[in-house]
Amino acid sequence: MINKIKSFISDIKEELKKISYPDKKALKSATYSIIFIVFFIAVYMEVIDLIFKAILKYVFRIY
């Protein structure tokens, strides 16, 4: 049982050595892209919300 645990931990260490991390330029680029996308989606959702709110106010004012 102990040998299996040691082997497992050894395998984890080997796999962690294979990871390639992005350089600083790629990381900044990805971060800016994500911030832009999140901002765009937030604005889009707000516009959709305002449209639906106006439609519902109009519908419930009629009835």
C-alpha positions as CSV (number, residue, x, y, z in Angstrom):
1,M,0.0,0.0,0.0
2,I,2.8,2.4,0.9
3,N,4.6,1.6,-2.4
4,K,1.4,2.5,-4.3
5,I,1.2,5.9,-2.6
6,K,4.9,6.6,-3.2
7,S,4.4,5.7,-6.9
8,F,1.4,7.8,-7.2
9,I,3.1,10.9,-5.7
10,S,6.1,10.2,-7.9
11,D,3.8,10.1,-11.0
12,I,2.2,13.4,-9.9
13,K,5.6,15.1,-9.7
14,E,6.6,13.8,-13.1
15,E,3.3,15.1,-14.6
16,L,3.7,18.5,-13.0
17,K,7.2,18.8,-14.6
18,K,5.5,18.4,-18.1
19,I,3.3,21.5,-17.6
20,S,4.2,24.4,-19.8
21,Y,3.1,27.8,-18.5
22,P,2.4,30.8,-20.7
23,D,4.9,33.6,-20.9
24,K,3.9,37.0,-19.5
25,K,2.9,38.5,-22.9
26,A,0.5,35.6,-23.6
27,L,-0.9,35.7,-20.1
28,K,-1.6,39.5,-20.4
29,S,-3.2,39.0,-23.8
30,A,-5.5,36.2,-22.5
31,T,-6.4,38.3,-19.4
32,Y,-7.4,41.3,-21.5
33,S,-9.4,39.2,-23.8
34,I,-11.3,37.7,-20.9
35,I,-12.0,41.1,-19.4
36,F,-13.2,42.4,-22.7
37,I,-15.5,39.4,-23.3
38,V,-17.0,39.6,-19.8
39,F,-17.6,43.3,-20.2
40,F,-19.2,42.8,-23.6
41,I,-21.5,40.1,-22.2
42,A,-22.5,42.2,-19.2
43,V,-23.4,45.2,-21.4
44,Y,-25.3,42.9,-23.8
45,M,-27.3,41.3,-20.9
46,E,-28.1,44.8,-19.5
47,V,-29.5,45.9,-22.9
48,I,-31.5,42.7,-23.2
49,D,-32.8,43.2,-19.6
50,L,-33.8,46.8,-20.4
51,I,-35.6,45.7,-23.6
52,F,-37.6,43.0,-21.8
53,K,-38.4,45.3,-18.9
54,A,-39.8,47.9,-21.3
55,I,-41.8,45.2,-23.1
56,L,-43.2,43.8,-19.9
57,K,-44.1,47.3,-18.6
58,Y,-46.0,47.9,-21.9
59,V,-47.8,44.5,-21.8
60,F,-48.9,44.8,-18.1
61,R,-50.0,48.5,-18.6
62,I,-52.4,47.3,-21.4
63,Y,-54.0,44.6,-19.2
